[in-house]
Amino acid sequence: MLKLSYDLHIHSCLSPCGDDDMLPSNIVGMAALMELDVIAVTDHNSCKNCPAVMKLAEDYGVLAIPGMEICTSEEVHVICLFPDLQKAMLFDNYVSSLILKTPNNEDIFGKQEIYDENDNIIGNEHYLLINAVNINFDNLYHIITQYGGIMIPAHIDKASNSLISNLGFIPPESKFKCVEIKNIEKKDNMISQHNYLKNCNIITNSDAHYLGDINEPINFLYAENKSIQDVLTALITNK
């Protein structure tokens, strides 16, 4: 088994809350500088900067997993990771059709820019990406698996936009096998309060919106190979 350092929750400048310096090239360059093995750029309700990130990461020897941080209809944030770029972009198209159609106001929320691997702006997202999508949390697992992906409820220990804060409990019919805790020191306490978590792999990420927030290689997972599919498998089987 390979010991792989990871940070699987990073926002690019496509997220309105992401800093303007969070260009795909800067993110990948920082990950390489820190010697991270695996990263995922998970912008709010969009995968559209994943193509540039994945191309750059390949050049730097960093494994980049295409991803998204979706906001469900209950405003629960969930990390979605996919086995390949094609499936991620198909899911992106699906989510785009279901997001609340509120035009973004850059002066209030920030820019939502799409880049290529050469730092050229190739587009903008017109609708505000931090809005909720018309997908219920209970239905998300089934939808994600149709695209070959996995779901990871994000920062479940936070007081807002988390599974626990927004729903108040973990639905007993849930099928996800991995969750993210922002403060890993809360892990044992969270498990004691929510029995479902005993069956989950619990990870922690930076949720970086600034380059300096990206994690150093301090968190690790174990996978058969340094490949997207093997990492996804490790996330839902390792404990």
N, C-alpha and C positions, 0 to 999 in steps of 0.2 A: 504494500500500500504506500502511496505517496502522501507525504505531509505537505499540504498546500496552504499558503497564507491567502487570505481573502478579504475583500470588502465588496459586498454585494448590494449596497444601497447608496448610490452616488447620483447626484442630480447634475445635469449639464445646464448650460445657459438656455436650453429649451424650456425648462421649468421656470415659470415667472419669478419664483423665489430663489432661483439659482443665480450666483454672481456672474457678471459679464465675463470674468476670467475663466469660467468653467467651460472652456472650449474643448471639444473632443481631443485635440492635440495636447492641451495642457493636462487634462485628466490622465490620459495614457502616459504622458511623459512623467507626471508625478508618480503614478503607480509603478512605472519602471524604475524610477529613481529610488523609490522606497523598497524595491524588490518584492512587490506583491506578485503572487502567482496568478490569482484569479480576481477579476473585477466584474461588476455589472453596473451599467448606467441605467438607472430606473427613474426616468422622468415622469412627472405627473401625467397620467392618461395618454402617454405617447411613447412610441419607440423610434421616432423619426431621426434621432441622432445616433441610433445604434449602428447603422451602416458605416458611418465615418469612424466611430469608436472601434468597431471590430476590425476594420482595415488597418488602422493605425496600430492596434494592439498586436495584430499578427506580425507587423514589421518590428515591434519592440520585444516580441517573445512573451507577451502577457496574454493570458487567456481571457477573452471578454465574452461574457454571456449576454445575449440580448434580453432586455427586460423592460419592465414598466412598473410604476407604483400607481395602481388603480385606486380610485376613490369610489366606493360602492354607493348605492342609493341611500344607504344609512350613514354615509360619510366615514366609513371605515376604510383605512388605508391598508392595502395588501400588495406586497411585492409579487410580481408575476415574472417567472423566468422561463425561457423557451429553449428547445433543443437546437434551433437553427434560426437564421435571420428571416427566411421565407415565412415560417410559421409566426414569428413575432410580428412581421409586417401585416400579415393577414389579420391577426388579432388587433393590431393597431387600426386597421380599416374598420373592423367591427366596432371597436370602442368609439371611434370618431363619429359613427352614425348614431350613437346613443348618448353622447355627452350633452349636457344642457347648453343650448346655443346662446351663450352670453358673449358678446364681443369683448375682447381683452382691451383694457385701458392701460397702456404701457406706463403712463405717468403714475398710476396707482399701484399696479401689480408687478410691473416689470416686463421686459422683452421676452418673446418666445421664439427664438431664432433657431433655424435648422442649418447645419453646416455640412460641408464635405470634408474630406480628409486633408485638404489644403487650406483650411480655415476660411474658405469662401462661403458667404451666406447664400444658400440656395432656396431659402423660403422662410416663411413665418407661419406660425399657427394663429389663425384669426380668432378662434373662440378660446375663452379663458380655460386653461387646462386644469386649474385647481377645483373646478366645479365637480359635482357628483355625476356619475354615469348611471344610466338606468339599468343597472344590474344589481340584484339583491345579493347580499353576502351568501345566503344559503344556496344560491344557484351558481356562484362563481366557480366552485370546484369542478362541477360538471362541464362548464364552458371551457375552463382552462385546459382540462384534460383532452378536450376535442382538438385543441391546438398542440397537443403533446407537451404542455407546460406543467409547471408546479406552482402552487400558491403558498405564500408565506405571510400570514398576518403580520403587519409591520408594527414595531415599537409598542407591543401590547401593554407595556408598563406605563405608557404616557397617559396624561390626563385628558387628551383630546385626540380625535381622529384615530382611535385605536379600537380593536375589537372589544376589549373589556370596558373602556370608558363609554363607548357609544351604544353597545348592546347590553352591557351590564353583566354578561355571562358568555360562556362558550356554548353555542348550540350543541346539544348532545348528539345530533345526527351529523356533526362535522366530520370530514374525512381528511383534512390536511394533516401532514405529518411533520411539519417544521414551522417554527414560529421565531420571530425576532423580538429580542428584548434590548432596549436601548442601554439600560444600566444592568450589566450582567450580574452585578452584586445582588440584584433582586430575584435572581433565578429561583433559589430555594423557597423564598417566600411566595412567589407566584405559583410554584408547583403545589405548595401546601394549600393554597386557596383554590386552585383549579385542578382537579384530579385528572382532567383530560390531558394536561401537559405532561403527565408521566409517560405518555406514549409518543411524545414528540421530540424531535431533535431541536434544541434551543440554540440559536446563534445570536451574534451581535454584530452590528455594522455601524458605520460612521453616520449614515444619513447626511452625507456631506453636501453642503451648498456652497462651500468655499474650498479652494485648493488646499488650504492649510488644515481642513477638517478631515481629509482623507486619511484613513487609518494607516499606521505603520504595520509591519508584519507581526502582529501580536495575537491574531486569531487564526486558528487553523482548522482544517477539515482533512479527512483521509479518504482518498479515492484510488481506484485501481490505476487510472491513467489521468494525465492532464488533458482531459477532453471535456467538452460541454456535457455530453450525456453522462459520463462517469461522475462529474461533479453534481449534476442534478440527482443522480441515483444516490450519491453519498448524503445529500441533504435530506432525503426522505427515508433513509435507512440507518445512518449512523446515529448513535445516541451516547 
